[in-house]
Amino acid sequence: MRIDRDKAIESRLKAYELDPYNDFLSAMTAGTYKYSLNNEEKAFEILDKILAKTPGANWCSRQKSLFLSDSPYGEIGKSFIILHKALQKDPNDAVHLEWASGYAQMLDLI
């Protein structure tokens, strides 16, 4: 079975349109804008909208943290701050703990 890339992108954007405040859909749609449609500005706009409404939203926090650390000069400090805020909301989230620990090591915080 062949996957039609354009149809997949269209479906993701439609799902986001129907539920624009869904944390998971927003994070995945931001990834689509950044990596498939080469529109980083729109990707950050989507993530910022969710994080403004729900600070520490799991999926959007991870995605924004990843985008920032993946930038040409790696915004590790900003990535750490985002995950630190997310950990205040859910201190037992294993992914946030792992990523925040990694960023903390890169910043010589631990």
N, C-alpha and C positions, 0 to 999 in steps of 0.2 A: 504494500500500500504506500503510495506516494503522498507526502504531506505538502499541501499547497501553502507556502510561506505567507503569501499575501492574504489568503483566506484566514490563516491562523492569526495574523496581526489584526485583521478586520474583526474577527470574533473577540479577541482580547479587548480591543477598543470599545466594542459594543457592550461587553460585560461591564467594563468600567463605567461607561455612560449610564448604565442602568443602576449601578450601585457605587457612586463616586466616593463614598466615605468608608468603603470596605478596606481594611488595612492590607490584607493579602492582595486583593485585586489591584489596589493602588501601587503597591510595591512592584508587582509583576508588570503593570502597565508602564511604570517609570522605567523599568528595565527595557521594555520594548522600545520606548522613545529614545533612550540613550544608546542602546546597542544595535537595534534594527533600523531605526529611523533617523539616527544621528542627530537627535534633537535634545541635547543635554539640558538646555534651558527649560523645556517643557517637563522633562523628567524631574528636575529639582522643584519645579512649581507644584507638581502633583504631590511629591513627598512633603514639601513644606506645608501644603494645605492640610494634610492629615496630621502632621506633627504639631501644627498650631492648634488644632482642635483637640487632639489627644496626645499630649506629650508622652513620649515613651512607648508609642505604638510599636509592637514587636517587629513586624515585617518592614515597616517604613523606616524604623530606626536602623535596622540591619542594612537595608538597601542604601540609605543615605550615607551611612558609615562606610560601606563598601565603595560607593561612588567617590567619596572624598579621599579615601586612602588610595584609590586607583588613579587619581589624577596625576598629571605629569610630575609634580613635586611632592605628592602625597601629603594630604592634610591630616596627618596622624593625630595631631592634637585635637582638632575638631571632631574627628571620628571617635576619639576616646570620650570627649564630652558628651556626645550624642548617646553613646552606650552607657555612660555613667548615669545619665538621666533615665534611661530605660531600666537600668538596674535598680534605681530607686523605686520604680513602679513594681517591678517583679525581680526581687533579689536572688531568686533561685533559677532564673532562666539560664540554662547551661550554655547556649550559644553566646548570649551576651557576656557571660562570665569568661568564656574562653577568648572571645575576640577582645574584650576590654583588657584582659590580662596580657594578651599579645601586644596590644597597643601600649600598655603601661610599660612593658619591657622595652619596647622601641624608644619610648620617651625617657627611659631610665628612672621611672617612678618606683620600680621595685627591684 
